[in-house]
Each structure stands twice: as C-alpha cells, then as structure tokens.
C-alpha cells in the first residue's frame, strides 16, 4: 500500500536570497521564463507552501515549493494549498530545477480554471472559493515584498495571481491618507506575532506597478511606519492589512512564534534558523550555504543542529552487533551502506531502540554525515516515520480509500491548539 | 564646652565638640540705619509699635541689631516679611512707597545675612571646629592610607548640607549619630583595605562572555558545536532596557582594572553610542564613554575602579537618549539566535542598519568585559609597611604600639601629638589584646579610633587655654591644604609648619605656587566653582523628557564640565576674573558643541574653543550649566536667573519672596501666545512686587534668548494660545538706569563693573577658604585684597595668592 501526502521527507526548502532562480529580488520572473507541466497533486505541506506532484507522462514524482509570490488557482479563483484536494490534476508553471531537486511553482491551475466555463453552477463554486480565499487573506494580510525602504517610508509591491482583478477586489480597503498596518513575514508568508509586531503607518500612495511577471499584482503601496524593522528590507516579504481587517496571531503551526499558544511548538513548525539565518552556520546545511563544505563529525563532540544531511529510505538489512546496515534510498532506489556512529541513536515507535528493533522494509529517516571519502554513510540518528510524526504531534486523516488502485489518500493534520484568543 | 563621646562597647574613642561659648560683641554695620530704617519706622510703624503702643508686643523705636539674639533677629525677619507682603502697615494706613519697602527689605536682608555669617565665624570661641566635608574626608584617607573611599556608596557618607551653595561651612556641617556610625564603619573599612591584614588576596580575572551578559548560556554549547561561539556578541541599542543586570561578585575590596572589548557604530550625522557601566547597589556610574570602533575592529577600553567586596548588580547600558528600539525584545523569542553579526537580527526587531549595512542608530557590539583585581602594588601593602614600620623583625610589644600610634596620629591629625593622647589609644591596644586579638588587629583598633577622633574629622583652630590671634603654623598648613587641595597637608607643608616657617609671606607665596601646580589642585578648581556657582542644582529638576528629549546625563555632565573646566582654565592661565563675565573662548566637547550649534568639535574630551559673536556664548553667564540650573525642568525662569546673578555674580542676595505669591496665570487657549516676560510683567503689576523685581528681573530676562536647557533661540515656544510663537525681548534696564539690548550687552556692563564682581568673588573665595560666611569685620581686609588684586587685573591665581598671604588668612 502506498501512502502519499504528509511532510515530504527529503526536501531542501528554499532559502531566502538564493540567487539561482530569482537573481534580483524584488523582481518577478518574466512570463516567458516558466515551463508548463501537468501533474497530479500527491501531497501538500501548506504551512511551508510545498508539496509533491506526479508528472503526467513520465510519472516522475516532483517536489515543489511555492515562492512567496507563487499562486494557486482552483475552481477559477485564487486558493491556498490547503484548499486543494489531493489527486486533482493541475497545470504547473515551474522554473526548472535549479539543482536541488525542487521545482519552483510560479502558478498552478486546475482544469476547471483553465476551462473557465461560465455556467451557473460553476460560478457559484467559483464564488465560494473566492470568498474563502478573501477571508483567508484578510486574516493573514495581503503579501508583498519591499521594493524600497527609506528613513520611515516603505514601498511594497503586492503579490497576486490575478492582477486584472486585484485593484477592484482589494484596494477599497486601502485609503490614501489613512492608517495601514504591516507585519514582517518570511518566504513561506508566515508571520511571527502580528498583534505585537505590526507597525502602524499612513498610506501615502497607491501606485500602478508593472504586471509583466509572475505574481505581481500590479499595485504598489507607499506608506510610512513608526519604526523601521529588520524585516523591512528590500526584497523581504511583508503582509499588509486593510481597513477593518483583523490583525491576529496566525493559527498554531502557521505562526513562526509560539506566542500565545498553550503548547510548545514542534521543531517542524518553528522558524527554521538554518534556512532564515544561514550566516549562523559556518557549514552547509540542507537549508542553505550551498557553497560551504558539510559539517565533519568530530569524535566526542555532539554535532550541532542542522548539520545533518537528511535522507529517507527503507531498511534493507541491519547488523546490530556491527552497528551498521543498508537502506534503499527513496526515489532513486540507490542502496546506501550506513554505520551508526558511537554516539548515534535509534528511535522506533517514538521510543529509544536499537538497530535490531527496526523491521526490514520500514521507511526511516537517516541523519547522515560524510565519511573520509565524502560519502554520506555515518548516521547519528535513525528513526522511523512514526517517531517523526509522533514527536511533531502530526497525524494523517484518511481522505479516500482507493482499493482498486491499492492506494489511500490522506491529509496531514497539525495538532489542534487554542491560542489565548480561543482561536484554533 | 567640649563633649566627649565614648563608645566603650567598641573600645573606640570619638571626640567631638560643639561650640557655644560666650562671644565677644560682633562688630555690626549700622550703615543705612539712620537714613533708611529710622525714617520708615517713624513714618509707618511707630504709631502702633512705639513708645505708647506696642501692638503684638513689638516696639520698633528701640529695636537694635543684635546678631547674638535669635529673638531680635527673628523680629527683624518678621518685620521684613510683613512689610514685604504688604500686610504691614495695615490697609487703613498710608501705603509706604514701594521703593521704600524694597530698600527696607534689602537692608534687613543684608543684616540677617551678616548675622548668619557672624554665627559661623566662631569669633569669641577659643577653638573653632570645622568638620571636613565628605570629599575632604575621602581625599585625606587617600593621602593617608592610599585607598579609595567612595563617598556616595551606601558605605559612604551623607551629603553635606550647604549654605549659599558652600558645602563646607563649619557651623553648618553638623555631626549626627548617623555620622558617628558611618565614620566608625568607614574607618574599619579603609584600614582593612589599606593594611590588608590576613591572607594575601588573589588577583583574579572575572571574564564575562556575551553568553553570560546576554543570559544566552543555553546557546553556548550549541554555538561551540557550530564553531562560532567566539563570534557571538552583545548588541546594545540605545536605552537597552531589556538587558538584565549582571551580578559581579567581588571577594576583596580594592581597585580593579576593567577591560571592555566592544565595537561602537555611529550613524552618519548622529551621535556615537555611549557605553555606561552602572553599579546599582552603589548608585555609582563606574564608567561612561562614547565608543567608536568598526564592527570588525573592536576597541578594548580599560579603566580602573574601586569596588567594595560584595555582590554588585552591574547594568550595561548604551546611554544614548531616544526611543528604545529594543522594546520589541521584551518578549521571549523562539528564534534561538545569539547575535553574531548584523544579519542575525530577527525580522521583527528594530533595524540597526540601512540596506547598505550602514548604521542608522548608535549601537554597541560588546565582546567581553573583564574585571581584574584587586590590584595591589606590593604585599604587605604600602600602608602596612609604613604603619608597621619596624617590619617583621620588630617586637610586637606595647612600646612598639605606642610608637606606631604616635606616628600615625601625628600624620592623621596633621599636628604633633602629646603623650596622654597616645597613651589613651595604647590602652585600647592592651584591652583588645586581652580580648584575644593579635597585635596587628589590636593596633588597627587604635588606628580606627585615630580616624574617628575629632582631630582627624575636624579642622581645629585655636587652643583651649587662651584665645589666639594667629593660627599656628600647623593650623595654617591644614587651612591652606584643605583650601587648595581639599585634603591633608603633605610632608613638605608639615615640615615647614614644624620649622615654624610656613607663616612667612615669601614661603606662603611659594607654597601657593607649588600647590596650584600640583595635580591635587584640581580639587579646588572643581569644588570651588561647583559650590560658588551652585552647580549642584544642575539637573536637580530633570528637564521634561517630552519637551527636551535630547537632554541626557552626558549633556548634563558636559555642561557642568564646561563651567568647571572654564574655571580651571582661567586658573591655569592666571587670567583675569573678567573672563568669568565675558570671554571669546570656552571649553566644549562634541556633545555640548552640538547643543550650542557650534560645528567641528569632535569627541568627548573638553577642549578650548574660540567663540564668535554669532555663537552667543562667552563667560559663565551664557554657559549651559548656569542657564539650566535655574530652570524648573519645563521652562526657563527669568526671576530665578536674576536671583542667581544677584547671589553669585553681584554678591547681593535679594530679599526672599513674600508669602502667598499667586502662580502665573495660564492664558486662555483662545488668547494669542505671549512670552513669559509679558506674563511676568502682568503678574507684578503690584507695585509692592515691582520694587524688588525691578532689580531682579532684568538680570534674568536678559537671558531669555536661552531656553531651559540653555539653547539659543529667538522666539519662545509657547504651548497655550493661538498664533505664532512670540519673539523674545531680552532688553532691560538696571536699577541705576543703564540700559542694555540683550545678554551680550548686559555682559559688557557687568564686565565694566569688574571691580564690583571682584569684590563679590573674593568674598566667595574667602567663604570657601575660611569655611564661614564673611562678616562686617572681614570687609576691610577683603577690600584691601581686592584693591591689590586690581593692580594685576584681577588675575585669579594671583588673587588666591593675595588672599593666602593676607592677614585674614592667618587669623583664626
């Protein structure tokens, strides 16, 4: 039985300021820069704005991530990844793989949107999705990125997948001369603690911007802020709030900060410092510093966080006595030999275990380090998928059982945690 | 009467004295009595308070001035207050002319002043006891034992009360039981440190890393593992309120060398960041300095400080005013970042740098703080070697103890000691030895008694047997030394005294030269102007943070630094007193120069800067310290400024204000804006007020072009009312009819009157030197000093020399 969905395992997510695919922030990719690919949505990780699709034709499984301005159309309206049913076919506009096995999706549209039919039923569905997305966006703020920051004035170009409709749909809530609120966000469009972070300012101008590029709304806002924050820098992402929009903490899991929640965030949901602050790591990580060498294990020293290279695969065989074994790597099928380092540990079913406890054929996560030859064979941690899910309080909900195709469709669920507002 | 207080339980001896013997009649100035007082009494008072009627038990026709009768002087004060407030004569009677009221009030004020000064003179007493100020106590301890006594620490001494700004007036500096406790504890403490009895203190280095300072200890292992622990720094933004105090554990009292490694980034056109280390428990700023060093080239700053044993919460501050850009750090962050460079800042934090990486706020990047100490030059300590002069070979018997105590007491008491005085102290050694203390500890107990004795704590002049007309040479040595050094005489002065040579004019003159050239004269150059000009009041009412957001301790200290430095410079140059009234130079650092709008002064150091007329500065009167010490924190106060000029420059304090003066009216919000001057003029339409204010106000309003913190302006910022802020009018007319257009013109008039200023200044100088107010009896001799000083254009150092060599200086 094939289980799809969930947190895609082996995936390097996007680091800010990665030059390969978006050399000059804050510019949008030219409309002729993308390649169109059709595929079936296999999994989504809406918190990190990432997922997998199976490409039509060759059946290849493709990891993808949405850049901050990347957008989704579903039922002829803009949507968030969480709105999409798995298994649905989309047309993806992607920037080809930049060498990390992850495609950048500039826009994705379902067949319904492509057909854009106009019968009544369809309009109703579209209207429902549109309403849903507007509510979603008002709660989180309109995303955009900083084009310029000077003294206490910010210029921000807003993102949208539908520039033609944008001005009419959104700009009634922004009035020149009136107050505007803005919060800092990361590339996943996640925010920290908007009720505290938010900067109030006065909207000075609403200007027309070029729509010649993927993701631009064609609208530029110029406004003042009281305090210039670190996140108000050219190319960084912010979210702005129109008149009457709630400025609240994001829901548990989306928030980059644990503020106001009754439960400590799991590491998977926390701000990934290796990704956001690569300079704090003098070595290459799965999240950044591609130009630096990997961390080398030193005897008797605990390796720092994020120094490991995460690889997923099925256990093929283990030798508990010799503390080594081999696994079949996901996707490539490559057989990898590994040795558990003296300080290394094994987790199985969310409990400490030994190599001998791991049944052959089980899918595991390997924290690997380079050996003398540079090959990733030295494991500091081998743990099964259940341990990962359990320790991150993640569960899957069964969405569909497709017995004919011998598959189960599941949706990832983050824990239900209330914040101090009673929101979940 | 001499009272002795014995603290037998502690086996310590403390002698103190209070004066109170019968005085001989004090000469009284009667000038003006016949022409001012008598006519006023006969015209307005005698009807009810004369021979026939004595309403309220007061009879004025026979009332005389008697400085020794508090009752009579009290009656004079009452008369002044009643006349001044318009209460007397009663309403139904003819009103006296306001000018006459003012003249009466002034005459009585002058007499009350004299009475007060006469009370301090101690004339008629056989011995005058004048207590050391707390600064003098600390300086004497330093010179005697070589250790620092921090007077403002909780273990220090209470602030000395002042009389007209002078915090060293014998009769004002009283001794309370609290003092006795403090002196005992202080003597114990300084002797413990100086003698270093017990084991050799280990010199240690206490190192504070950024992980400790920032309370980032939980990150330390992680950063070590990453291999960038040495890159972690403490980011200090302006007013960093969220940085917790860090506790410094000091095991041994002593001097410590502190090393701070830090970068300091200054925004273009802005202020440099300013590092301040503050010990909360001691209420003491240990160190404060502007720091400029690039991010990748931190500077190491070193300073020495004296720290008592104990736990000291140290606050590390970037002391630059302005909004606190760190307030967003007041909550916990899940982002486990220790600061390593500017790119590690979290997006919701305040921005330090612009997009090109240039600083936009002044901030510090601190790498480490090291506390090294206690610093000791030798072991045993120098003081130990001097006091236990016999070394290790000496026999520790009472004979040796006698010798040790006699030597020490002679130095501490600044005079030869007699047998019985020492015997009494040796008894203490005997007693404490019996209680089980070893020799050194027992001797220390006697030394504590020496430091708590009247002869150490007081300047004694005179002897109990007969009245003396002249100071002894030892008394003279102390008077001179505490005048110019605020400390005990050195060996040379005491030797001159021993040889009976000090009182010789030539020798005295040479000594003044020598002493003024000594580094210790900085005490005089700082303490005298502070007391004369009442600089203690600078910042007493801190300027309103909303109205004057740029005002900070640095500015305040720079202002005081200008005035004190200006005085020191005049002294160093032996320049004329005229410079105090007007000058084409002053002392500035960058902070104050910015405040004055004078460009191209860079750095914290005070230096001489040439002034142009358009700078609107020069002399004392237009210095920030003087202009702000009279304000109340919200606005300038012309009347207070006028009173200050009368007190400090002209030397004629005005009568106190009558009771029940109504406050200034706040104008209706719909009325046009008016200057404070206009409001005051309305306010004192009452002719009774006008008489005195006519003399006071012009002297203050002349400086209306300077706001409450001494900035130059041409219009007055008025909050209430409509229309534009009104233009200022600093013009005025002195009571003798001389008119002036502005402060500069007034300064010229005052400079023309330099003779009067010299007389007033000399009186202040003498008050400081003699530690008492000047009386009528001193006037003649002072006049002579002033007249002689005129011959050399009132040069300051020469004037000091003339005062020291005058007969007055040699008199008790």
Interface residues (C-beta under 8 A of the other chain):
Chain A: X149 X183 X184 X186 X192 X193 X196 X197 X227 X228 X229 X230 X231 X232 X233 X234 X236 X256 X257 X258 X259 X265 X270 X271 X273 X276 X277 X279 X280 X281 X282 X283 X301 X302 X303 X304 X305 X307
Chain B: X221 X222 X225 X226 X227 X228 X323 X325 X328 X331 X332 X333 X334 X335 X336 X337 X340 X341 X343 X344 X345 X346 X347 X348 X349 X350 X351 X352 X354 X355 X360
